[in-house]
Amino acid sequence: MTARKHNTLLYILLVCLVPLTMWLHAGVASSLKRLHGGSEVVFIPSAQAVRLVALGYDQLLADFYWLAFVSYVGDGAARSKDHSVMADKYLDLITSLDPYFVQPYWFCAFTVGAEQKRPLRANEIIKRGIRANLDNWYLPYIAGINMYLYAHDEVAAAKYYADAAKLPAAPPWIARQAMILAAKIPSTIKEINTWDSIYRSEKSNLIHAKAKEKLIQLWSRVYSASPKGVIREKARKALSELGVNL
């Protein structure tokens, strides 16, 4: 068989594979849904099972499951009820198939770490990204956010930030964030600094909106608790920049 014919055959197999994978995924999920009386049940295969039919196109199938995950997590009403119970399986699958894809690790912190209250499990998945992207400062930065906000481990978070600061293209504020977390200052200030860095650096609409919501909550708390003066005025100004006029 010539190389051209071989490549053509692989292309035909791939074209058939993706619809087949989607059909199997949708079919099993539909069957599970009927078995559970119509309630939402999501079937997610293991990475090993997907690789059996992937023919080496792991990244393509990772993209397919990423789109499914975005649709899943975007249903805010349903996720507020089940606390993104399937996020772990989705993100474990996606990052196993394509560990170089950075965006899922953000969602790992905010769904597995925050909503499922399993920050150490989220840390396991994020460390997969760190190993695969050794020169990318974003991965230890995400790990630091997860460990600080959800595991409440300031020491581990500060170490992750310090590691991120050493990597190429890391912004200067990462090193400052590490110093802030290690310092003996009020936790509210640390939390505001963390969410502010997320708000100013992250381009994902979902994550950006979550950061804005948390900043409004935190600055509102500072404003209410502060007497008239510099701190209260700073909180008022920060809230104004976030679109809240007092």
N, C-alpha and C positions, 0 to 999 in steps of 0.2 A: 504493500500500500504506500503510495506517495505521501510526502509530508502534507501536500495540499489537500488530498482526499482525507487524510487523518484529521486535519484541522477542521475540515467541513463536517466530518462525522461528529467531532466533539461539539461543534457549534449546534448541530441539530439535536444532539442529546441534551445540551444545556437548555435550548429553547423548550424542549419537552419537559425538562426537569423542574423548572421554576413553577409552571402552572400545576404540575403534579404535586409538588410540595405544598403549594397554596391550597390545592383541593384537599389533600390529606389533612392539613392543619384545620381547615374550615369544617371538613366532614366530621372529624373526631370531636371538635369543639361543639358542633351542632348536636351530635349524639349525646355527649355529656350533658348538654343543656336540657335535652328532652328527659334524660334520666333523672335530672334534678328538678323536675317540675317547672322548667322554663326559667329558672334563675340563672344568672350569668356564671358560667364556668369556663375558664380558659385553659386549653390544652397546650402545653409547651413541651416539646421534646427535649431530650438531653443533647448536648453538643456532640457526643459520640454518635447518637442516632442520626443527627443531621449530616455529619461527615460521611456516613455510609452512602448517602445519595448525592453528596455535593460535588463529586468528581473534581475536587480541588478548588471549587469556586466558593470557598468559605465566606469570603468578604461579601459576595453578592447575596448570599442567604442571610448574612448578618444584617445587611441593609434591609432585606425583606422583614426580618423580625424587629428591626429598629422602627420601621414605619408602623408595624403592628403595636409596638410598645407606646409610641407617641400617641396613637389613637386611643390606646387603653388609658394612659395616664392623663390624657386631655379631657376625659370624662370626669370632670370635677365632682359632680353630684354622687356618682357611683363610688369614686375613690374616697370621698369623705366618709362613706359608710364602711368600706372594707379595708381602709388604710393601705391601699396599694398592695394587697396581699400577694399578688403574683409578680411584683416588681423584681424580687430577688431572682426568680427563675428566668424571667425575661432578660435581665441584665447579665446574669451569669452566662446564659447562652450567647448573647450578643458579644460579650467581651471575650468569651472562649473562642468564638469563630473569628473575631477581628479585635485582638487586644490593642491594636494601634489606634483605634477609633476613640477619641478623647471624650466626646460629648456624653456617652453613657455613664461615665464615672461621676459626672456632676449629678446626674439623676440618681445614681446609686446613693450618694450622700443624702439627698433630699427625700428619697422614698424609703430605701432600706434603713438608712441611718436615722432619719427623722420620723417618718410616718409609722414605720414598723418598730421603731425603737430598738434597732439592732445595729448600733454603730460599729461594733467589732466585726460583725459579718460584712458590713459595708467596707470596712477597712481591708478585709481579706480580698475583696474584689478590686478595690482601688489599687492595692499593692500589685495586682496583676498588670495593671496599666503602667505603674512605675517601672516594673521590670521590663516591659516591652518598649517603653519610651524613656530611655535613660537620660536623654538630654532635654527633656521637656519639663520645664519648671512647673507647669500647670498641674501635673499629677500629684507631686508632694504638697502643693498648695491646696488642692481639693482634699487630700488626706488630712491636712492640718485643720481645715474647716470642719470636716466630719468629726475629728477627734475632739475639737474644742466645743463646738455647738451641741453635739449629741452624745459624745462619750464623757464630756466634762473633764477631759484630761488635758490641762493646760501645758504640762511638761511635754507630753507626746506631740501636741499640736505645735508648740514652739520649735521642737526639733524638726518636724516636717517643714515648717516655714524656713528655718535656717538652711535645711537641705535644698529647698527650692531656690533660695537666694544665691546659692553657689553655682547654679546652672546657667548655661548661655541664654541670653535675652531676658533673664529675670528682671522685672522692674525694681527700682530702688525701694519702693514701699514694702516689698516683701520682707526685707531685712528689718525694717522698722516694725512691721507687724510681729515678727519673732521677738523683738525686744519688748514690745508692749505686752505680749502674752506672758513673758517671763517676769515682768515687773509686778511689784506689789501695789496695784492700783485697783479701784473699784471694778467689779465684774461687768457692770453696765457699760462702762467706757470701753472695755475690751470687746464686748458684744457689739456695740455700735461700730467700732472700728472694723470688726470682721464683716458685718453686713454691708457697711459702706464700701469696703473693698470689692465685695461681690457685686454690689449695685453699679459701681463705676467700671468694672472690668468685664462683666459677663454680657454676651450679646443675645443669649437665648431669651426670648420673650417671657417664657414661663418662669425661668429663674430670676430674671430681672424684676418681674412683677412681685415675686415672693420676697425678694430682698427689699423692695420698696415698702411692701406691707409691714415687714418686720421693723424697718427703720422708723416708720410712722408710729408703730406701737411703742418702740423704745424711747423715741424723742418725746412722745406724748406723756410717757411715764415721768421722764425727767422734768418736763414742763410743769406737770401737776405737782410734783414733789418739791420743786424749787421755790424758794421765796423770790420776791422781786430782786432782780440784780443781773449780773453778767451771765450766770448759768441759764437762768430762765430766758434771757434774751437770745442766747445762743441756740437754745432749743426752739424758740419761736422762729428764728431765722432758718434753721434746718428744716422745720416742718413746712415753712413757706416755700422753700426750694423743692420740696416733695409734693407741692400742690395743696397743702393744708393751710388755710388762712384762719388765724385765731383773732 
